[in-house]
Amino acid sequence: MVYNLCLNYLHSREDAQEATQDVFVKVHERLAGFKGDASVTTWIYRITINTCLDRLKARKRKKRSLLNLFSLSDEQVERSASMVFDHPGVAAEDREALERLFTLIDKLPEQQKTALLLKTTEDLSMNAIAEVMGLTPKAVESLLSRGRANLRQYKRTSEG
């Protein structure tokens, strides 16, 4: 569960493995402080999402500093980042299409991306997603709707 979610956020086996390890270290360190307000699964999902988001923020900071250092365009950085895409469950012929999809998903605001990944890749219910994200089921429904609409718009823009 943790590794798959990390892989869907980070798109690299190595990064997902490192993030998964970080998650379980954090779980171990914080176990004594677990209050039981939510299920253990929900608690671990929250730690996983926050760990992945932290890694993505660090990656963006690193890209920006590289951008300044080498004066690369955003498009060049995005293209080189897409070469890192390494998802083990994808056949070679499907890899390009999935890479384009995840590139579009990565453009979504964090909340929309999180809701969409939890729904589509983890197959969580609206209530479970709401609990993980600390939102109401109605808010999750709204995030999913806007996320899907944004993906359709991004797809139209990238094709046209």
C-alpha positions in Angstrom: 0.0 0.0 0.0 2.7 2.5 1.0 5.1 1.6 -1.8 2.4 1.8 -4.5 1.2 5.2 -3.3 4.8 6.4 -3.2 5.4 5.1 -6.7 2.3 6.8 -8.0 3.5 10.1 -6.5 7.2 9.9 -7.3 7.2 7.8 -10.5 10.6 6.2 -9.7 11.2 2.8 -8.1 14.3 4.1 -6.3 12.5 7.2 -4.9 9.5 5.1 -4.0 11.6 2.6 -2.1 13.4 5.4 -0.2 10.2 7.1 0.6 8.6 3.8 1.7 11.5 3.3 4.1 11.2 6.9 5.4 7.5 6.3 6.0 8.1 3.2 8.1 10.8 4.9 10.1 8.4 7.7 10.8 5.6 5.2 11.7 8.0 3.5 14.1 9.2 6.8 15.7 5.6 8.1 16.1 3.9 4.9 17.1 3.9 5.9 20.8 2.1 9.1 19.9 -0.6 7.4 17.9 -3.9 8.4 19.6 -6.2 6.1 17.7 -8.5 9.0 16.5 -8.3 7.4 13.1 -7.6 3.9 11.9 -3.9 2.8 11.6 -4.3 2.6 7.8 -5.6 6.2 7.6 -2.7 7.4 9.8 -0.1 5.6 7.6 -1.7 7.0 4.5 -1.4 10.5 5.9 2.3 9.9 6.8 2.9 8.5 3.3 1.2 11.4 1.5 3.1 14.0 3.5 6.4 12.2 2.9 5.8 12.1 -0.8 4.7 15.7 -0.9 7.9 16.7 1.0 10.0 14.8 -1.5 8.3 16.5 -4.4 8.8 19.9 -2.9 12.5 19.1 -2.4 12.7 17.9 -6.0 11.1 21.2 -7.2 13.6 23.2 -5.2 16.4 21.2 -6.6 15.1 21.7 -10.2 14.8 25.4 -9.6 18.3 25.7 -8.4 19.5 23.6 -11.4 17.4 25.8 -13.6 19.2 28.9 -12.4 22.5 27.1 -12.4 22.3 25.9 -16.0 19.7 28.3 -17.4 17.5 25.6 -18.7 13.9 26.2 -19.8 11.0 24.7 -17.8 10.3 22.5 -20.8 13.8 21.1 -20.8 13.6 20.3 -17.1 10.2 18.7 -17.5 11.4 16.6 -20.4 14.5 15.4 -18.5 12.3 14.7 -15.4 10.0 12.5 -17.5 12.9 10.3 -18.5 13.1 9.3 -14.8 9.6 7.7 -15.0 10.2 4.1 -14.0 7.0 2.2 -13.0 7.4 -1.6 -12.8 3.8 -2.4 -13.5 3.8 -0.8 -17.0 4.5 -2.6 -20.2 7.0 -0.8 -22.5 4.3 0.0 -25.1 2.0 1.5 -22.4 4.8 3.4 -20.7 4.7 6.5 -22.9 0.9 6.9 -22.5 1.1 6.4 -18.8 4.0 8.9 -18.6 1.9 11.5 -20.4 -1.0 10.9 -18.0 1.2 11.2 -14.9 2.7 14.3 -16.3 -0.8 15.8 -16.5 -1.7 14.5 -13.0 1.5 16.1 -11.6 0.2 19.5 -12.8 -2.9 19.3 -10.6 -3.0 21.2 -7.3 -1.8 18.9 -4.4 -5.3 18.3 -2.9 -6.8 17.3 -6.3 -3.8 15.1 -7.1 -4.0 13.4 -3.7 -7.7 12.7 -3.9 -7.4 11.4 -7.5 -4.5 9.1 -6.7 -6.2 7.7 -3.6 -9.4 7.1 -5.5 -7.9 5.7 -8.7 -4.8 3.9 -7.7 -5.7 2.9 -4.1 -9.4 2.4 -4.8 -10.4 4.1 -1.5 -14.0 5.1 -0.8 -15.0 8.7 -0.6 -15.3 8.4 3.2 -11.8 6.8 3.5 -10.3 9.5 1.3 -12.1 12.2 3.4 -10.7 10.7 6.6 -7.1 10.5 5.2 -7.2 14.1 3.9 -9.1 15.5 6.9 -12.0 16.7 4.7 -15.7 15.9 4.3 -16.8 13.4 1.7 -18.5 16.2 -0.2 -15.2 18.2 -0.4 -13.5 15.0 -1.7 -16.2 14.7 -4.3 -15.6 18.3 -5.4 -11.8 17.8 -5.5 -12.3 14.7 -7.7 -14.7 16.5 -10.0 -12.4 19.5 -10.4 -9.3 17.2 -10.8 -10.9 15.3 -13.6 -12.1 18.5 -15.3 -8.6 19.9 -15.0 -7.1 16.7 -16.5 -9.5 16.9 -19.4 -8.5 20.5 -20.0 -4.8 19.8 -19.7 -5.2 16.9 -22.1 -7.0 19.2 -24.7 -4.3 21.8 -24.2 -1.4 19.4 -24.7 -3.0 17.8 -27.8 -3.9 21.1 -29.4 
